[in-house]
Structures are given as structure tokens and as C-alpha cells.
Amino acid sequence: MIEILKIIFIQLVVFVYQFTSLRIWGIDLSELSRRFRDYVINSTAIHVVQFVLVPATIVLFIGLANLLRKHRELNAKILAQLEAEMAVAVSEPATTMGMRWQEITQHIDSIREGEWKFAVIEANKIVDDVLKNSFAGETMGERLMNIDKTQLLTIDGLWEAHKVRNRLAHDTNYFLRHAEAVRTIRLYEETLKELGVL
């Protein structure tokens, strides 16, 4: 680096030397520039500059390398943190859905018909909440009418399950057999699995 600076300086002096081959008031400018060049090159000032610049350059390179290393480490930490946050964000809804679904299966395992009815109605609500994110319609019935088998393979089973829920909601005397409740819950579950939330 110092050698390059020397070469540049010498070239500059040579240029000035050639440019100043004039005589002004009897003074040879080329001789003056040559003496100045020799004085500067041989002066202690140049040696002091070399003595200071070499260590300073080394320190700057070390500092730059350290800064680049820390920058890479910081980027890696930020990336790892973002990936962790995304993993939590993705797993939280699945965990919440899993907990809600586990509660439904506990109700369906009960010996009381009222709990089976509750399980079917709650399963319908869960599926409807999921459908609202992807399909148009004011009610679940309207949403189901807007869905065909190319969009949801389990649509026929979902219709069947929704009809059971409607009987329960509109006919308080409807007797729900346990086998029918279990089948209805299974149909809802198949849809939720196809939609990727269970």
C-alpha cells in the first residue's frame, strides 16, 4: 500500500516536473520541483506517515473483518428468530384447533345425548369458521352451495353433517342416536383434515 502511494506521488511529481520545465524570473522550475521532490521523499515526514499509515491500515482491515463477521452473525440471529416466530404462528392455530376438537370428542364420548348434540353443533361452528376464510356466503348453507367437489372433496359428507346439525337446531324433539352423532363428527373431521386445520 505504501509502495503504491509512493509510486502515485512520484508520478505526480514527474508530471509537475515535466509541466514546469519553464523558467520564471530566472528560476528553473524543473530544478525547483526536483529539489522539492527529493526533499519530500527523503524527509522524515514521509517516514512518519509510513510509520502511522501501515499500522492504521492493518487496524482498519481487522476492524472491517470483525464488523463483517458481526453483521453475518446478527443476520443469522434475526433469520433464526423470524423462523421461530413463524413456526409458532403456524402451530398456534393448529394447537388451538386441536384443543377445541379434543373437547368435541370428549363430548361425543359421553353417555348423554345432550352432550352429543352439543358436540355436533360445536363441530359445525368450527367448520363454518374455517369455511368463512375461503368461501363466499352469508350463512354456512350459502357457503356450501358455492362449493363443488373440485374445491372440496368432502363436500357431500359435509352437507350430510350440516343437515344433522340443522335438524338439531330446528327440532328440539329430534332424537340423536350415538352412532349418528359419531358419524356426523367424523364427517366434520374429514373436512377439517382436508382443509389442513386438523
C-alpha positions as a Python dict, from the first residue, in 0.01 Angstrom:
ca = {
    (1, 'M'): (0, 0, 0),
    (2, 'I'): (281, 242, 93),
    (3, 'E'): (464, 146, -225),
    (4, 'I'): (156, 232, -431),
    (5, 'L'): (131, 569, -257),
    (6, 'K'): (499, 631, -330),
    (7, 'I'): (453, 546, -699),
    (8, 'I'): (149, 773, -726),
    (9, 'F'): (336, 1056, -555),
    (10, 'I'): (642, 1012, -777),
    (11, 'Q'): (424, 1010, -1089),
    (12, 'L'): (258, 1329, -971),
    (13, 'V'): (597, 1491, -913),
    (14, 'V'): (716, 1375, -1259),
    (15, 'F'): (408, 1530, -1413),
    (16, 'V'): (471, 1855, -1229),
    (17, 'Y'): (840, 1835, -1327),
    (18, 'Q'): (757, 1799, -1695),
    (19, 'F'): (491, 2063, -1674),
    (20, 'T'): (723, 2307, -1500),
    (21, 'S'): (1021, 2298, -1731),
    (22, 'L'): (978, 2673, -1763),
    (23, 'R'): (1194, 2948, -1628),
    (24, 'I'): (1026, 3232, -1443),
    (25, 'W'): (1238, 3535, -1331),
    (26, 'G'): (1548, 3330, -1392),
    (27, 'I'): (1437, 3042, -1172),
    (28, 'D'): (1435, 2695, -1329),
    (29, 'L'): (1103, 2549, -1216),
    (30, 'S'): (1209, 2195, -1307),
    (31, 'E'): (1513, 2220, -1080),
    (32, 'L'): (1293, 2363, -804),
    (33, 'S'): (1042, 2079, -837),
    (34, 'R'): (1326, 1820, -841),
    (35, 'R'): (1468, 1959, -518),
    (36, 'F'): (1121, 1963, -364),
    (37, 'R'): (1068, 1602, -470),
    (38, 'D'): (1399, 1488, -323),
    (39, 'Y'): (1329, 1679, -5),
    (40, 'V'): (983, 1523, 38),
    (41, 'I'): (1093, 1166, -44),
    (42, 'N'): (1393, 1183, 186),
    (43, 'S'): (1224, 1380, 460),
    (44, 'T'): (1134, 1236, 797),
    (45, 'A'): (773, 1342, 734),
    (46, 'I'): (733, 1065, 472),
    (47, 'H'): (877, 811, 713),
    (48, 'V'): (641, 928, 989),
    (49, 'V'): (346, 898, 750),
    (50, 'Q'): (457, 545, 655),
    (51, 'F'): (503, 455, 1020),
    (52, 'V'): (149, 574, 1101),
    (53, 'L'): (-32, 456, 786),
    (54, 'V'): (84, 93, 787),
    (55, 'P'): (-47, 8, 1138),
    (56, 'A'): (-358, 220, 1082),
    (57, 'T'): (-436, 30, 761),
    (58, 'I'): (-388, -304, 936),
    (59, 'V'): (-616, -196, 1223),
    (60, 'L'): (-881, -77, 974),
    (61, 'F'): (-874, -409, 785),
    (62, 'I'): (-905, -604, 1112),
    (63, 'G'): (-1193, -379, 1222),
    (64, 'L'): (-1368, -422, 888),
    (65, 'A'): (-1333, -801, 903),
    (66, 'N'): (-1470, -801, 1258),
    (67, 'L'): (-1761, -578, 1155),
    (68, 'L'): (-1849, -809, 863),
    (69, 'R'): (-1838, -1113, 1093),
    (70, 'K'): (-2071, -946, 1345),
    (71, 'H'): (-2304, -841, 1063),
    (72, 'R'): (-2329, -1206, 943),
    (73, 'E'): (-2394, -1326, 1300),
    (74, 'L'): (-2667, -1065, 1351),
    (75, 'N'): (-2834, -1159, 1020),
    (76, 'A'): (-2827, -1527, 1120),
    (77, 'K'): (-2985, -1447, 1460),
    (78, 'I'): (-3257, -1233, 1301),
    (79, 'L'): (-3333, -1506, 1045),
    (80, 'A'): (-3349, -1775, 1317),
    (81, 'Q'): (-3579, -1557, 1527),
    (82, 'L'): (-3811, -1491, 1232),
    (83, 'E'): (-3826, -1864, 1151),
    (84, 'A'): (-3907, -1943, 1516),
    (85, 'E'): (-4182, -1679, 1524),
    (86, 'M'): (-4331, -1812, 1201),
    (87, 'A'): (-4324, -2169, 1334),
    (88, 'V'): (-4508, -2057, 1648),
    (89, 'A'): (-4759, -1857, 1444),
    (90, 'V'): (-4829, -2160, 1224),
    (91, 'S'): (-4851, -2407, 1513),
    (92, 'E'): (-5068, -2192, 1743),
    (93, 'P'): (-5386, -2212, 1532),
    (94, 'A'): (-5334, -2586, 1483),
    (95, 'T'): (-5284, -2632, 1858),
    (96, 'T'): (-5593, -2424, 1939),
    (97, 'M'): (-5796, -2615, 1682),
    (98, 'G'): (-5665, -2943, 1821),
    (99, 'M'): (-5774, -2843, 2171),
    (100, 'R'): (-6122, -2742, 2051),
    (101, 'W'): (-6155, -3067, 1860),
    (102, 'Q'): (-6042, -3272, 2160),
    (103, 'E'): (-6319, -3108, 2364),
    (104, 'I'): (-6572, -3214, 2098),
    (105, 'T'): (-6451, -3574, 2105),
    (106, 'Q'): (-6485, -3575, 2484),
    (107, 'H'): (-6849, -3468, 2449),
    (108, 'I'): (-6915, -3735, 2187),
    (109, 'D'): (-6770, -4000, 2422),
    (110, 'S'): (-7024, -3909, 2688),
    (111, 'I'): (-7327, -4128, 2768),
    (112, 'R'): (-7568, -3830, 2748),
    (113, 'E'): (-7750, -3735, 2429),
    (114, 'G'): (-7733, -3364, 2518),
    (115, 'E'): (-7354, -3373, 2500),
    (116, 'W'): (-7365, -3548, 2161),
    (117, 'K'): (-7592, -3270, 2032),
    (118, 'F'): (-7358, -3009, 2175),
    (119, 'A'): (-7062, -3179, 2003),
    (120, 'V'): (-7236, -3176, 1663),
    (121, 'I'): (-7338, -2810, 1693),
    (122, 'E'): (-6988, -2705, 1805),
    (123, 'A'): (-6823, -2907, 1525),
    (124, 'N'): (-7050, -2729, 1276),
    (125, 'K'): (-6942, -2390, 1417),
    (126, 'I'): (-6574, -2480, 1388),
    (127, 'V'): (-6608, -2592, 1027),
    (128, 'D'): (-6814, -2284, 941),
    (129, 'D'): (-6546, -2057, 1093),
    (130, 'V'): (-6285, -2224, 873),
    (131, 'L'): (-6504, -2204, 559),
    (132, 'K'): (-6559, -1829, 610),
    (133, 'N'): (-6191, -1771, 531),
    (134, 'S'): (-6212, -1930, 185),
    (135, 'F'): (-6569, -1938, 57),
    (136, 'A'): (-6835, -1672, -2),
    (137, 'G'): (-7179, -1673, 155),
    (138, 'E'): (-7373, -1519, 441),
    (139, 'T'): (-7461, -1850, 609),
    (140, 'M'): (-7298, -2190, 615),
    (141, 'G'): (-7571, -2320, 382),
    (142, 'E'): (-7491, -2049, 127),
    (143, 'R'): (-7120, -2123, 158),
    (144, 'L'): (-7182, -2494, 99),
    (145, 'M'): (-7386, -2414, -214),
    (146, 'N'): (-7087, -2219, -350),
    (147, 'I'): (-6852, -2516, -308),
    (148, 'D'): (-6814, -2802, -555),
    (149, 'K'): (-6611, -3124, -547),
    (150, 'T'): (-6321, -2965, -731),
    (151, 'Q'): (-6279, -2727, -437),
    (152, 'L'): (-6362, -2966, -152),
    (153, 'L'): (-6368, -3343, -197),
    (154, 'T'): (-6559, -3397, 129),
    (155, 'I'): (-6846, -3160, 35),
    (156, 'D'): (-7110, -3437, 21),
    (157, 'G'): (-7022, -3561, 369),
    (158, 'L'): (-7018, -3203, 495),
    (159, 'W'): (-7367, -3147, 356),
    (160, 'E'): (-7484, -3461, 534),
    (161, 'A'): (-7331, -3346, 865),
    (162, 'H'): (-7477, -2995, 828),
    (163, 'K'): (-7827, -3141, 771),
    (164, 'V'): (-7798, -3331, 1101),
    (165, 'R'): (-7698, -3006, 1274),
    (166, 'N'): (-7998, -2827, 1118),
    (167, 'R'): (-8236, -3097, 1247),
    (168, 'L'): (-8092, -3048, 1594),
    (169, 'A'): (-8119, -2670, 1574),
    (170, 'H'): (-8477, -2661, 1439),
    (171, 'D'): (-8635, -2963, 1604),
    (172, 'T'): (-8583, -2971, 1980),
    (173, 'N'): (-8750, -3315, 1994),
    (174, 'Y'): (-8515, -3473, 1743),
    (175, 'F'): (-8356, -3785, 1892),
    (176, 'L'): (-7989, -3809, 1805),
    (177, 'R'): (-7858, -4163, 1817),
    (178, 'H'): (-7499, -4208, 1931),
    (179, 'A'): (-7395, -4380, 1607),
    (180, 'E'): (-7538, -4091, 1405),
    (181, 'A'): (-7355, -3837, 1626),
    (182, 'V'): (-7025, -4023, 1587),
    (183, 'R'): (-7066, -4043, 1209),
    (184, 'T'): (-7153, -3671, 1190),
    (185, 'I'): (-6846, -3575, 1392),
    (186, 'R'): (-6631, -3797, 1169),
    (187, 'L'): (-6765, -3621, 859),
    (188, 'Y'): (-6679, -3281, 1003),
    (189, 'E'): (-6335, -3411, 1100),
    (190, 'E'): (-6267, -3534, 744),
    (191, 'T'): (-6345, -3185, 609),
    (192, 'L'): (-6120, -3017, 866),
    (193, 'K'): (-5838, -3256, 775),
    (194, 'E'): (-5884, -3184, 406),
    (195, 'L'): (-5873, -2810, 479),
    (196, 'G'): (-5546, -2868, 669),
    (197, 'V'): (-5655, -2739, 1009),
    (198, 'L'): (-5652, -3074, 1191),
}
